[in-house]
Amino acid sequence: MTKSFGSFTSFPDPRKARGDIIAIGEDLTPDTLRDAYRHGIFPWPHEELPMPWFSPRRRAVIFFDELHIGRTLRRSIKHAEFTFTIDKAFDDVIRACASTPRAEGEGTWIGPEIVRAYLRLHREGDAHSVEAWDGDALAGGLYGIDAGGLFTGESMFHHRTDASKLALLHLIEHLRDRGATWLDCQIMTPHMRALGAREIPRAQFSVLIWSAVPRHRTPMDANRIGVYSAGA
């Protein structure tokens, strides 16, 4: 059974939920989103439902010591001279993610209400983007949420081969420099699996949240600009 909520920010305990949906409700205010992400919950719009809030029973994560960079991606690191920035073009990144076609003609889940909500969250310092630039052109990127020590990746896009993957590696380097040891990917995808992501039970994920949030307060505290090289 799910719990509907309105303007308040109290969620049911995901560890006690039977399914993946924790709550139903249209409240996308910054306080609600912060509370959700700090408990491993995120909104994932579906056409046939009012706004559902998920905490998957099987959670995809990348542990940085298990990161796998394949031969093709290593060649891209060596030869693709992208420039990487953080929070330079959040608006462009989330809109590019929203316009990216998804599998099986399902369209995008990033509708106007999600864009508006995460733009507000970005202005308040909780949502962040990583950009890959080819000269002055945005070649790819991603955005996600810093929940006070836990970073959750939301969506990626690319206009150049491997640009989004290299942006993700830049993010992982940035987080690792600040003491983080893992990244929340939410749902497993082929791209994440290829990078070494694995699924863990929700109970184990909950333990990770409670250990990560008090320890790493500001994993996205600096706007870094860099160019990947073979030794990155």
N, C-alpha and C positions, 0 to 999 in steps of 0.2 A: 504494500500500500504506500502511496506517495502522500506527501504533505504539501498542501498549497500554502503559499505565503504571499503577503502583500508588501507593505512598506517596511516590515521589520527584517532583521538580518539573522535570524536564528534558524539554522538548518538541523534536520534530524542527523543523528550520528550515522555516518556512512557505514561504519563497522557493523551496525545492526540491521542494515537494509538487506532485503532478499534479492533485489534486482539491481540493475545499473542506474535506474532513475531514482534520485533521492527526493526531488521536489518538483512541483509545477508552479510556475508563476512568471509574471511579466516584469518584475522589478529588476532593472538593470542599472540601478544607481551605483556610484562608486563604492559606497559602504557595503552594499550587498555583494558586489563582485569581490571586494577584498575579503570579506568574511568567507565567501565560497571558496576562493582559491587557497586560503589558509587552511582549509579543511579538505583540500583535494577534490573540490566540486567545481564544475564549470557548466555554463549554459551551452546547449547544442541544439539549435532550432531544427524542428522537423515539421514539414508541412501539415501533417495530419494531427498534430498535437499543439496545445498551448505550450509556451516555452518550457521545455524540460531541462532539468539540471542533473547532470550525470556525475557519478563516481564509479567508473567501471570496475567490475569484479576482477578483471585482469588488466593491469595497468602497464603501459609501455614506458620504460625508462632506459636511459643510457648512463651506465656507470663509466666514468671517465677512464678508469683503468682497464675497461673492456672495449674501448673505442677501437673500431676496425676501419682502417683506411686502405681500401683496395688499390690494386695496381693502376687502374684507370684514373682514380681520383688522385693518386700521388702524382701522376703525370700532369693533371690539371693544376695541382698546387705548384708544380715546377714551372709550368709554361704560361698559365693564365695570370696576367698582371692586373688583377682587379685591385681596386682600393676599397677598403672596408671601413664603414663608419657605424656609429651607434647613435640612434635618435636624431639623425640628420633629416630624415624624410619619412616620419612615421605615417603621415597622412597618405603619401604616395604608396607606401608599402602595403598598408591595410587595404587600400582600394585596388591595388594590383592583385593581392590575394583574393579579394572578392570577385574579381573578373576572371580568375583562372578557372577553366572548365575542370570539373571533377569526374571521377570514374562513372561509367555507365550512364552518362547523360543526366546525372542527378542535379546538375547545376551547382550553385554555391550555397553554403549555409550562412555565409557572411552577408546578411541583408542590411538594409539601411539602418535598422534599429541597433544591430550589433556594431556597425561602423560608428554611429553616434556615441554609443556607450563606451567603446574602447578609446575613441578620441578624447572623451572626458577623462577616462582613466589615465591616459597618457599625459594630459595636461596636469593631472594631480601627482604624476611621478611614479605610477604603478605599472603602466604598460610601456613597453620599449620595443624598438625596432633595430634590426641590424641590416645594413645596406651593403650591397656589392656594386661597385661602380666600374663601368668601362669608359674611362674618360669622364665626361659629364653626363653620360647616360646611365640610368638605373638598370643594372643587368640582372638583379635578383635580390632576394632578401627574405626576411621573416620577421614576425613579431610575436611577443609573448608577454607574460605577466610575472613581475617580481613580487612574490607574496611575503616579503620580509625575510628572505633567506632561501626560499624555494623558488626556482624559476621554471615556469610552465610554458613550453612552446605551443603556439596556437596554430599558425599557418605559415606556409612558404610559397614562394613563386620564383620563376626564373624566365628571363628573356634570352639568356646566353647559357650555353651548356655548363652544367655544374656550378652555376653562380650561387644558387640557393644552398647547395651542399657546402660550398666553401664559406658562405656566410655563417652557416651553422658551426663549422669548425672554428671560425673566428669567435663566435659566441662562447663555445666551449673553452677556448683558450682564455677568454676574458673572465669567465666564471671560475675556472680553475685557479687563475692568478689571485682570486679573492677568497680562496679557501673552500669553494664548493667542490663536491666530488661526484655529482650526478645531475641529470637533467630530466625533467618530467616531459614525456612525449605524448601523454594521454592515451592515444590509440595506436596500435601497431600498424605500420605501413611497410611496404617493401623497401622503400628508401631508408627508413629507420632501422629495419632489420639488417640491411646491408652494412650499416654503420656500427652494428654491434648491439643495438637495442634488444632488450628482452622483456618479456612480460613477467610481472610478479603479482602475487595475490593482493587484494585490497588491504588485508590486515597488515601485511608486510609494508605496503606503501604508507599506511597510516603511521607506523613506527618511524619510517624515514622522515615523514613530515615533522613529527614532534621533535625529532633529534636535529633536523636541519634548521627549522625556523628560529629557535633561540640562539643558534650558534653563528649564523651568517646573516647579518642584518641588512647589508646593502650590496648584493652581488652585482648590481648594475649602476654603480655610483660614479662612473666616469665615462665621458664621451671620447672613445679612443678611435684613432685613425691609423690604419696600417695597411701594408701590402704584403700578401703572403709570398714566401719564398720557399725553396726546397727544404729549408731547415725549420720552417714554421711548425 
